């Protein structure tokens, strides 16, 4: 058993079972085989759409505490103001299918509010939203990296990605997120069809397919939705382009790594 745990596996891109265990369950620990490196330049971090949304919200809160709606949601004028900065456009909003009336209408900002609360960067009291002392210190130091790192860590470890969708399997995409980023960074210097990376994911994690009961297409869509659209694109780790298919479910997408992802894993 010890020999097997230390045997490189082709289906895991040469990582051993023991290494994969650390990658999956301890992605931010020092002994994780895939190292996350600090990005020192704020200019590079500004390429992350979700971080820009975060900084915009935190900047508003640094000016004054924010009164929430009676239901505890972000006020509509604030949401519209941040959306108008065009850090990350929502296709449903852009197509006129959804109008920004409530916090849930713009998913990324709704998620940001949840994750920042989980990370201890903002707090709610008496229906007002405000910065924590921890967050005020980070903003005063202009320490975007620590904010980004805390955001990344909380989003991947504490926030439940399935909260945003109705897929049956709640783990697909989020489990092994660091491995997937590594694979895209390694093989995504040039554009590749998204299916290439999806196939590699399920090659490494075949248990999802084994338990799918004929719903493999739903699992692929779950991976696309959770990992690609609502994580890697949000954080600015990939560039994506729709290349074929008028229907949402038959479209084909090419993706490649960004400079931000490249620096995240740079030795």
PAZA-804599 format. One record per residue (C-alpha): residue in three letters; residue number from 1; x, y, z. Coordinates in steps of 0.05 Angstrom, whole numbers. Each point is the difference from the previous one (the first is absolute). Last residue first. Layout:
! PAZA-804599
<r><aa>ALA</aa><i>NUM</i><x>X</x><y>Y</y><z>Z</z></r>
...
This chain:
! PAZA-804599
<r><aa>UNK</aa><i>267</i><x>170</x><y>582</y><z>-190</z></r>
<r><aa>UNK</aa><i>266</i><x>-61</x><y>30</y><z>-35</z></r>
<r><aa>UNK</aa><i>265</i><x>-66</x><y>-32</y><z>21</z></r>
<r><aa>UNK</aa><i>264</i><x>-39</x><y>64</y><z>14</z></r>
<r><aa>UNK</aa><i>263</i><x>41</x><y>36</y><z>-53</z></r>
<r><aa>UNK</aa><i>262</i><x>-29</x><y>-44</y><z>-55</z></r>
<r><aa>UNK</aa><i>261</i><x>-70</x><y>7</y><z>28</z></r>
<r><aa>UNK</aa><i>260</i><x>6</x><y>76</y><z>-4</z></r>
<r><aa>UNK</aa><i>259</i><x>32</x><y>-3</y><z>-69</z></r>
<r><aa>UNK</aa><i>258</i><x>-63</x><y>-34</y><z>-24</z></r>
<r><aa>UNK</aa><i>257</i><x>-11</x><y>-73</y><z>-18</z></r>
<r><aa>UNK</aa><i>256</i><x>-37</x><y>-22</y><z>-62</z></r>
<r><aa>UNK</aa><i>255</i><x>-71</x><y>-15</y><z>-19</z></r>
<r><aa>UNK</aa><i>254</i><x>-39</x><y>-21</y><z>-61</z></r>
<r><aa>UNK</aa><i>253</i><x>-75</x><y>-9</y><z>6</z></r>
<r><aa>UNK</aa><i>252</i><x>-50</x><y>-43</y><z>-35</z></r>
<r><aa>UNK</aa><i>251</i><x>-74</x><y>15</y><z>5</z></r>
<r><aa>UNK</aa><i>250</i><x>-50</x><y>-58</y><z>2</z></r>
<r><aa>UNK</aa><i>249</i><x>-35</x><y>15</y><z>66</z></r>
<r><aa>UNK</aa><i>248</i><x>-5</x><y>75</y><z>-6</z></r>
<r><aa>UNK</aa><i>247</i><x>-28</x><y>-5</y><z>-70</z></r>
<r><aa>UNK</aa><i>246</i><x>30</x><y>40</y><z>-57</z></r>
<r><aa>UNK</aa><i>245</i><x>60</x><y>-46</y><z>-5</z></r>
<r><aa>UNK</aa><i>244</i><x>72</x><y>16</y><z>-19</z></r>
<r><aa>UNK</aa><i>243</i><x>60</x><y>41</y><z>22</z></r>
<r><aa>UNK</aa><i>242</i><x>-18</x><y>31</y><z>67</z></r>
<r><aa>UNK</aa><i>241</i><x>64</x><y>28</y><z>28</z></r>
<r><aa>UNK</aa><i>240</i><x>32</x><y>-10</y><z>68</z></r>
<r><aa>UNK</aa><i>239</i><x>61</x><y>31</y><z>34</z></r>
<r><aa>UNK</aa><i>238</i><x>21</x><y>-35</y><z>63</z></r>
<r><aa>UNK</aa><i>237</i><x>24</x><y>15</y><z>71</z></r>
<r><aa>UNK</aa><i>236</i><x>-37</x><y>66</y><z>6</z></r>
<r><aa>UNK</aa><i>235</i><x>-34</x><y>-16</y><z>66</z></r>
<r><aa>UNK</aa><i>234</i><x>-70</x><y>2</y><z>-30</z></r>
<r><aa>UNK</aa><i>233</i><x>23</x><y>-40</y><z>-61</z></r>
<r><aa>UNK</aa><i>232</i><x>31</x><y>-55</y><z>42</z></r>
<r><aa>UNK</aa><i>231</i><x>-56</x><y>-1</y><z>51</z></r>
<r><aa>UNK</aa><i>230</i><x>-71</x><y>10</y><z>-24</z></r>
<r><aa>UNK</aa><i>229</i><x>9</x><y>-15</y><z>-74</z></r>
<r><aa>UNK</aa><i>228</i><x>54</x><y>-53</y><z>0</z></r>
<r><aa>UNK</aa><i>227</i><x>-6</x><y>-37</y><z>66</z></r>
<r><aa>UNK</aa><i>226</i><x>-74</x><y>5</y><z>15</z></r>
<r><aa>UNK</aa><i>225</i><x>-35</x><y>5</y><z>-67</z></r>
<r><aa>UNK</aa><i>224</i><x>48</x><y>-41</y><z>-42</z></r>
<r><aa>UNK</aa><i>223</i><x>8</x><y>-54</y><z>53</z></r>
<r><aa>UNK</aa><i>222</i><x>-76</x><y>-3</y><z>10</z></r>
<r><aa>UNK</aa><i>221</i><x>-9</x><y>-4</y><z>-76</z></r>
<r><aa>UNK</aa><i>220</i><x>48</x><y>-59</y><z>-2</z></r>
<r><aa>UNK</aa><i>219</i><x>-38</x><y>-33</y><z>57</z></r>
<r><aa>UNK</aa><i>218</i><x>-66</x><y>11</y><z>-36</z></r>
<r><aa>UNK</aa><i>217</i><x>29</x><y>-33</y><z>-62</z></r>
<r><aa>UNK</aa><i>216</i><x>23</x><y>-60</y><z>42</z></r>
<r><aa>UNK</aa><i>215</i><x>-71</x><y>-12</y><z>25</z></r>
<r><aa>UNK</aa><i>214</i><x>-3</x><y>-74</y><z>-17</z></r>
<r><aa>UNK</aa><i>213</i><x>-1</x><y>-24</y><z>72</z></r>
<r><aa>UNK</aa><i>212</i><x>51</x><y>52</y><z>23</z></r>
<r><aa>UNK</aa><i>211</i><x>33</x><y>-42</y><z>54</z></r>
<r><aa>UNK</aa><i>210</i><x>55</x><y>-28</y><z>-45</z></r>
<r><aa>UNK</aa><i>209</i><x>6</x><y>68</y><z>-34</z></r>
<r><aa>UNK</aa><i>208</i><x>16</x><y>35</y><z>66</z></r>
<r><aa>UNK</aa><i>207</i><x>46</x><y>-56</y><z>21</z></r>
<r><aa>UNK</aa><i>206</i><x>42</x><y>13</y><z>-63</z></r>
<r><aa>UNK</aa><i>205</i><x>37</x><y>58</y><z>34</z></r>
<r><aa>UNK</aa><i>204</i><x>66</x><y>4</y><z>-39</z></r>
<r><aa>UNK</aa><i>203</i><x>-31</x><y>-20</y><z>-66</z></r>
<r><aa>UNK</aa><i>202</i><x>-60</x><y>44</y><z>18</z></r>
<r><aa>UNK</aa><i>201</i><x>45</x><y>61</y><z>5</z></r>
<r><aa>UNK</aa><i>200</i><x>40</x><y>-18</y><z>-63</z></r>
<r><aa>UNK</aa><i>199</i><x>-65</x><y>-5</y><z>-40</z></r>
<r><aa>UNK</aa><i>198</i><x>-22</x><y>68</y><z>24</z></r>
<r><aa>UNK</aa><i>197</i><x>68</x><y>29</y><z>-18</z></r>
<r><aa>UNK</aa><i>196</i><x>-5</x><y>-24</y><z>-72</z></r>
<r><aa>UNK</aa><i>195</i><x>-74</x><y>17</y><z>-3</z></r>
<r><aa>UNK</aa><i>194</i><x>18</x><y>73</y><z>10</z></r>
<r><aa>UNK</aa><i>193</i><x>31</x><y>2</y><z>-69</z></r>
<r><aa>UNK</aa><i>192</i><x>72</x><y>22</y><z>2</z></r>
<r><aa>UNK</aa><i>191</i><x>31</x><y>68</y><z>-9</z></r>
<r><aa>UNK</aa><i>190</i><x>75</x><y>4</y><z>10</z></r>
<r><aa>UNK</aa><i>189</i><x>36</x><y>3</y><z>67</z></r>
<r><aa>UNK</aa><i>188</i><x>-54</x><y>-45</y><z>27</z></r>
<r><aa>UNK</aa><i>187</i><x>36</x><y>-65</y><z>13</z></r>
<r><aa>UNK</aa><i>186</i><x>38</x><y>15</y><z>64</z></r>
<r><aa>UNK</aa><i>185</i><x>-42</x><y>58</y><z>26</z></r>
<r><aa>UNK</aa><i>184</i><x>-64</x><y>-37</y><z>-17</z></r>
<r><aa>UNK</aa><i>183</i><x>25</x><y>-62</y><z>35</z></r>
<r><aa>UNK</aa><i>182</i><x>22</x><y>39</y><z>62</z></r>
<r><aa>UNK</aa><i>181</i><x>-68</x><y>35</y><z>3</z></r>
<r><aa>UNK</aa><i>180</i><x>-34</x><y>-68</y><z>-3</z></r>
<r><aa>UNK</aa><i>179</i><x>45</x><y>-27</y><z>55</z></r>
<r><aa>UNK</aa><i>178</i><x>-16</x><y>60</y><z>44</z></r>
<r><aa>UNK</aa><i>177</i><x>-75</x><y>-10</y><z>-11</z></r>
<r><aa>UNK</aa><i>176</i><x>5</x><y>-74</y><z>20</z></r>
<r><aa>UNK</aa><i>175</i><x>-70</x><y>-3</y><z>30</z></r>
<r><aa>UNK</aa><i>174</i><x>-35</x><y>65</y><z>-19</z></r>
<r><aa>UNK</aa><i>173</i><x>-16</x><y>-23</y><z>-71</z></r>
<r><aa>UNK</aa><i>172</i><x>-46</x><y>-57</y><z>19</z></r>
<r><aa>UNK</aa><i>171</i><x>-15</x><y>-1</y><z>75</z></r>
<r><aa>UNK</aa><i>170</i><x>-75</x><y>14</y><z>6</z></r>
<r><aa>UNK</aa><i>169</i><x>-24</x><y>-53</y><z>-48</z></r>
<r><aa>UNK</aa><i>168</i><x>-74</x><y>11</y><z>-14</z></r>
<r><aa>UNK</aa><i>167</i><x>8</x><y>64</y><z>-40</z></r>
<r><aa>UNK</aa><i>166</i><x>-47</x><y>56</y><z>21</z></r>
<r><aa>UNK</aa><i>165</i><x>46</x><y>60</y><z>0</z></r>
<r><aa>UNK</aa><i>164</i><x>31</x><y>56</y><z>40</z></r>
<r><aa>UNK</aa><i>163</i><x>6</x><y>-35</y><z>68</z></r>
<r><aa>UNK</aa><i>162</i><x>37</x><y>-56</y><z>-36</z></r>
<r><aa>UNK</aa><i>161</i><x>64</x><y>42</y><z>8</z></r>
<r><aa>UNK</aa><i>160</i><x>-2</x><y>-8</y><z>76</z></r>
<r><aa>UNK</aa><i>159</i><x>44</x><y>55</y><z>29</z></r>
<r><aa>UNK</aa><i>158</i><x>49</x><y>-22</y><z>53</z></r>
<r><aa>UNK</aa><i>157</i><x>59</x><y>-31</y><z>-37</z></r>
<r><aa>UNK</aa><i>156</i><x>1</x><y>30</y><z>-70</z></r>
<r><aa>UNK</aa><i>155</i><x>-31</x><y>69</y><z>13</z></r>
<r><aa>UNK</aa><i>154</i><x>34</x><y>6</y><z>68</z></r>
<r><aa>UNK</aa><i>153</i><x>70</x><y>-14</y><z>-28</z></r>
<r><aa>UNK</aa><i>152</i><x>-9</x><y>43</y><z>-62</z></r>
<r><aa>UNK</aa><i>151</i><x>-28</x><y>60</y><z>39</z></r>
<r><aa>UNK</aa><i>150</i><x>55</x><y>-6</y><z>53</z></r>
<r><aa>UNK</aa><i>149</i><x>52</x><y>-2</y><z>-55</z></r>
<r><aa>UNK</aa><i>148</i><x>-31</x><y>59</y><z>-37</z></r>
<r><aa>UNK</aa><i>147</i><x>-4</x><y>42</y><z>64</z></r>
<r><aa>UNK</aa><i>146</i><x>71</x><y>-19</y><z>19</z></r>
<r><aa>UNK</aa><i>145</i><x>23</x><y>17</y><z>-71</z></r>
<r><aa>UNK</aa><i>144</i><x>-37</x><y>67</y><z>-2</z></r>
<r><aa>UNK</aa><i>143</i><x>39</x><y>27</y><z>59</z></r>
<r><aa>UNK</aa><i>142</i><x>-12</x><y>75</y><z>-7</z></r>
<r><aa>UNK</aa><i>141</i><x>26</x><y>4</y><z>72</z></r>
<r><aa>UNK</aa><i>140</i><x>-61</x><y>41</y><z>19</z></r>
<r><aa>UNK</aa><i>139</i><x>-45</x><y>-50</y><z>-36</z></r>
<r><aa>UNK</aa><i>138</i><x>31</x><y>-59</y><z>37</z></r>
<r><aa>UNK</aa><i>137</i><x>-7</x><y>35</y><z>67</z></r>
<r><aa>UNK</aa><i>136</i><x>-73</x><y>17</y><z>-13</z></r>
<r><aa>UNK</aa><i>135</i><x>-13</x><y>-72</y><z>-18</z></r>
<r><aa>UNK</aa><i>134</i><x>25</x><y>-27</y><z>66</z></r>
<r><aa>UNK</aa><i>133</i><x>-38</x><y>53</y><z>38</z></r>
<r><aa>UNK</aa><i>132</i><x>-64</x><y>-24</y><z>-33</z></r>
<r><aa>UNK</aa><i>131</i><x>-34</x><y>40</y><z>-53</z></r>
<r><aa>UNK</aa><i>130</i><x>-74</x><y>17</y><z>4</z></r>
<r><aa>UNK</aa><i>129</i><x>-69</x><y>-23</y><z>-22</z></r>
<r><aa>UNK</aa><i>128</i><x>-59</x><y>28</y><z>38</z></r>
<r><aa>UNK</aa><i>127</i><x>-63</x><y>-41</y><z>16</z></r>
<r><aa>UNK</aa><i>126</i><x>12</x><y>8</y><z>75</z></r>
<r><aa>UNK</aa><i>125</i><x>68</x><y>-32</y><z>-9</z></r>
<r><aa>UNK</aa><i>124</i><x>29</x><y>-33</y><z>-62</z></r>
<r><aa>UNK</aa><i>123</i><x>74</x><y>-13</y><z>-7</z></r>
<r><aa>UNK</aa><i>122</i><x>54</x><y>7</y><z>-53</z></r>
<r><aa>UNK</aa><i>121</i><x>70</x><y>-29</y><z>-7</z></r>
<r><aa>UNK</aa><i>120</i><x>-10</x><y>-62</y><z>44</z></r>
<r><aa>UNK</aa><i>119</i><x>10</x><y>-48</y><z>-57</z></r>
<r><aa>UNK</aa><i>118</i><x>-71</x><y>-27</y><z>6</z></r>
<r><aa>UNK</aa><i>117</i><x>-27</x><y>71</y><z>-5</z></r>
<r><aa>UNK</aa><i>116</i><x>43</x><y>13</y><z>-61</z></r>
<r><aa>UNK</aa><i>115</i><x>-25</x><y>-65</y><z>-30</z></r>
<r><aa>UNK</aa><i>114</i><x>-74</x><y>17</y><z>8</z></r>
<r><aa>UNK</aa><i>113</i><x>6</x><y>71</y><z>-27</z></r>
<r><aa>UNK</aa><i>112</i><x>43</x><y>-25</y><z>-58</z></r>
<r><aa>UNK</aa><i>111</i><x>-52</x><y>-53</y><z>-17</z></r>
<r><aa>UNK</aa><i>110</i><x>-55</x><y>53</y><z>-7</z></r>
<r><aa>UNK</aa><i>109</i><x>48</x><y>43</y><z>-40</z></r>
<r><aa>UNK</aa><i>108</i><x>14</x><y>-58</y><z>-47</z></r>
<r><aa>UNK</aa><i>107</i><x>-73</x><y>-20</y><z>-7</z></r>
<r><aa>UNK</aa><i>106</i><x>-29</x><y>65</y><z>-25</z></r>
<r><aa>UNK</aa><i>105</i><x>-75</x><y>-11</y><z>6</z></r>
<r><aa>UNK</aa><i>104</i><x>7</x><y>-29</y><z>70</z></r>
<r><aa>UNK</aa><i>103</i><x>11</x><y>69</y><z>30</z></r>
<r><aa>UNK</aa><i>102</i><x>-67</x><y>25</y><z>-25</z></r>
<r><aa>UNK</aa><i>101</i><x>-26</x><y>43</y><z>-57</z></r>
<r><aa>UNK</aa><i>100</i><x>56</x><y>-8</y><z>-51</z></r>
<r><aa>UNK</aa><i>99</i><x>-38</x><y>-19</y><z>-62</z></r>
<r><aa>UNK</aa><i>98</i><x>4</x><y>-71</y><z>-29</z></r>
<r><aa>UNK</aa><i>97</i><x>-14</x><y>-23</y><z>-71</z></r>
<r><aa>UNK</aa><i>96</i><x>25</x><y>66</y><z>-28</z></r>
<r><aa>UNK</aa><i>95</i><x>56</x><y>-34</y><z>-39</z></r>
<r><aa>UNK</aa><i>94</i><x>52</x><y>38</y><z>40</z></r>
<r><aa>UNK</aa><i>93</i><x>-32</x><y>-21</y><z>65</z></r>
<r><aa>UNK</aa><i>92</i><x>-1</x><y>-73</y><z>-20</z></r>
<r><aa>UNK</aa><i>91</i><x>71</x><y>5</y><z>-28</z></r>
<r><aa>UNK</aa><i>90</i><x>28</x><y>29</y><z>64</z></r>
<r><aa>UNK</aa><i>89</i><x>57</x><y>49</y><z>-12</z></r>
<r><aa>UNK</aa><i>88</i><x>61</x><y>-1</y><z>45</z></r>
<r><aa>UNK</aa><i>87</i><x>39</x><y>62</y><z>19</z></r>
<r><aa>UNK</aa><i>86</i><x>-50</x><y>41</y><z>-40</z></r>
<r><aa>UNK</aa><i>85</i><x>2</x><y>61</y><z>46</z></r>
<r><aa>UNK</aa><i>84</i><x>-75</x><y>5</y><z>-10</z></r>
<r><aa>UNK</aa><i>83</i><x>-8</x><y>-63</y><z>42</z></r>
<r><aa>UNK</aa><i>82</i><x>27</x><y>37</y><z>61</z></r>
<r><aa>UNK</aa><i>81</i><x>-50</x><y>57</y><z>-9</z></r>
<r><aa>UNK</aa><i>80</i><x>-58</x><y>-47</y><z>-14</z></r>
<r><aa>UNK</aa><i>79</i><x>15</x><y>-39</y><z>64</z></r>
<r><aa>UNK</aa><i>78</i><x>5</x><y>63</y><z>41</z></r>
<r><aa>UNK</aa><i>77</i><x>-65</x><y>28</y><z>-27</z></r>
<r><aa>UNK</aa><i>76</i><x>-36</x><y>-66</y><z>15</z></r>
<r><aa>UNK</aa><i>75</i><x>17</x><y>-3</y><z>74</z></r>
<r><aa>UNK</aa><i>74</i><x>37</x><y>-62</y><z>24</z></r>
<r><aa>UNK</aa><i>73</i><x>-45</x><y>-49</y><z>34</z></r>
<r><aa>UNK</aa><i>72</i><x>-22</x><y>-8</y><z>73</z></r>
<r><aa>UNK</aa><i>71</i><x>-74</x><y>-9</y><z>-15</z></r>
<r><aa>UNK</aa><i>70</i><x>-16</x><y>70</y><z>25</z></r>
<r><aa>UNK</aa><i>69</i><x>53</x><y>25</y><z>-49</z></r>
<r><aa>UNK</aa><i>68</i><x>71</x><y>10</y><z>25</z></r>
<r><aa>UNK</aa><i>67</i><x>29</x><y>64</y><z>29</z></r>
<r><aa>UNK</aa><i>66</i><x>74</x><y>5</y><z>-18</z></r>
<r><aa>UNK</aa><i>65</i><x>52</x><y>24</y><z>49</z></r>
<r><aa>UNK</aa><i>64</i><x>38</x><y>60</y><z>-27</z></r>
<r><aa>UNK</aa><i>63</i><x>60</x><y>17</y><z>-43</z></r>
<r><aa>UNK</aa><i>62</i><x>38</x><y>-65</y><z>12</z></r>
<r><aa>UNK</aa><i>61</i><x>-64</x><y>-37</y><z>-19</z></r>
<r><aa>UNK</aa><i>60</i><x>1</x><y>29</y><z>-70</z></r>
<r><aa>UNK</aa><i>59</i><x>73</x><y>-19</y><z>-7</z></r>
<r><aa>UNK</aa><i>58</i><x>-16</x><y>-71</y><z>23</z></r>
<r><aa>UNK</aa><i>57</i><x>-53</x><y>-6</y><z>-54</z></r>
<r><aa>UNK</aa><i>56</i><x>47</x><y>25</y><z>-55</z></r>
<r><aa>UNK</aa><i>55</i><x>57</x><y>-43</y><z>27</z></r>
<r><aa>UNK</aa><i>54</i><x>-44</x><y>-62</y><z>-3</z></r>
<r><aa>UNK</aa><i>53</i><x>-25</x><y>14</y><z>-71</z></r>
<r><aa>UNK</aa><i>52</i><x>72</x><y>11</y><z>-22</z></r>
<r><aa>UNK</aa><i>51</i><x>20</x><y>-65</y><z>35</z></r>
<r><aa>UNK</aa><i>50</i><x>-56</x><y>-36</y><z>-38</z></r>
<r><aa>UNK</aa><i>49</i><x>25</x><y>25</y><z>-67</z></r>
<r><aa>UNK</aa><i>48</i><x>73</x><y>-20</y><z>12</z></r>
<r><aa>UNK</aa><i>47</i><x>44</x><y>41</y><z>-46</z></r>
<r><aa>UNK</aa><i>46</i><x>11</x><y>50</y><z>57</z></r>
<r><aa>UNK</aa><i>45</i><x>43</x><y>-54</y><z>31</z></r>
<r><aa>UNK</aa><i>44</i><x>52</x><y>13</y><z>-54</z></r>
<r><aa>UNK</aa><i>43</i><x>1</x><y>75</y><z>15</z></r>
<r><aa>UNK</aa><i>42</i><x>3</x><y>-15</y><z>74</z></r>
<r><aa>UNK</aa><i>41</i><x>69</x><y>-30</y><z>-12</z></r>
<r><aa>UNK</aa><i>40</i><x>24</x><y>-47</y><z>54</z></r>
<r><aa>UNK</aa><i>39</i><x>-32</x><y>-65</y><z>-21</z></r>
<r><aa>UNK</aa><i>38</i><x>15</x><y>-51</y><z>54</z></r>
<r><aa>UNK</aa><i>37</i><x>10</x><y>-71</y><z>-24</z></r>
<r><aa>UNK</aa><i>36</i><x>-48</x><y>-58</y><z>7</z></r>
<r><aa>UNK</aa><i>35</i><x>40</x><y>-65</y><z>2</z></r>
<r><aa>UNK</aa><i>34</i><x>-26</x><y>-65</y><z>-27</z></r>
<r><aa>UNK</aa><i>33</i><x>31</x><y>-57</y><z>39</z></r>
<r><aa>UNK</aa><i>32</i><x>-36</x><y>23</y><z>64</z></r>
<r><aa>UNK</aa><i>31</i><x>51</x><y>-2</y><z>57</z></r>
<r><aa>UNK</aa><i>30</i><x>-10</x><y>74</y><z>18</z></r>
<r><aa>UNK</aa><i>29</i><x>-75</x><y>-7</y><z>7</z></r>
<r><aa>UNK</aa><i>28</i><x>-48</x><y>37</y><z>-46</z></r>
<r><aa>UNK</aa><i>27</i><x>-26</x><y>-59</y><z>-40</z></r>
<r><aa>UNK</aa><i>26</i><x>-10</x><y>-46</y><z>61</z></r>
<r><aa>UNK</aa><i>25</i><x>-57</x><y>-46</y><z>-20</z></r>
<r><aa>UNK</aa><i>24</i><x>6</x><y>-8</y><z>-75</z></r>
<r><aa>UNK</aa><i>23</i><x>74</x><y>15</y><z>-11</z></r>
<r><aa>UNK</aa><i>22</i><x>20</x><y>-37</y><z>63</z></r>
<r><aa>UNK</aa><i>21</i><x>-38</x><y>-63</y><z>-20</z></r>
<r><aa>UNK</aa><i>20</i><x>27</x><y>8</y><z>-71</z></r>
<r><aa>UNK</aa><i>19</i><x>71</x><y>-3</y><z>28</z></r>
<r><aa>UNK</aa><i>18</i><x>-14</x><y>-64</y><z>37</z></r>
<r><aa>UNK</aa><i>17</i><x>-33</x><y>-31</y><z>-61</z></r>
<r><aa>UNK</aa><i>16</i><x>63</x><y>18</y><z>-41</z></r>
<r><aa>UNK</aa><i>15</i><x>2</x><y>57</y><z>-50</z></r>
<r><aa>UNK</aa><i>14</i><x>21</x><y>-17</y><z>-71</z></r>
<r><aa>UNK</aa><i>13</i><x>-56</x><y>36</y><z>-37</z></r>
<r><aa>UNK</aa><i>12</i><x>-53</x><y>-32</y><z>44</z></r>
<r><aa>UNK</aa><i>11</i><x>-22</x><y>-52</y><z>-51</z></r>
<r><aa>UNK</aa><i>10</i><x>74</x><y>-17</y><z>-11</z></r>
<r><aa>UNK</aa><i>9</i><x>8</x><y>-18</y><z>73</z></r>
<r><aa>UNK</aa><i>8</i><x>66</x><y>9</y><z>37</z></r>
<r><aa>UNK</aa><i>7</i><x>9</x><y>-54</y><z>54</z></r>
<r><aa>UNK</aa><i>6</i><x>9</x><y>25</y><z>71</z></r>
<r><aa>UNK</aa><i>5</i><x>-67</x><y>-24</y><z>26</z></r>
<r><aa>UNK</aa><i>4</i><x>10</x><y>-65</y><z>-38</z></r>
<r><aa>UNK</aa><i>3</i><x>66</x><y>-15</y><z>36</z></r>
<r><aa>UNK</aa><i>2</i><x>-32</x><y>13</y><z>67</z></r>
<r><aa>UNK</aa><i>1</i><x>-57</x><y>-47</y><z>-16</z></r>
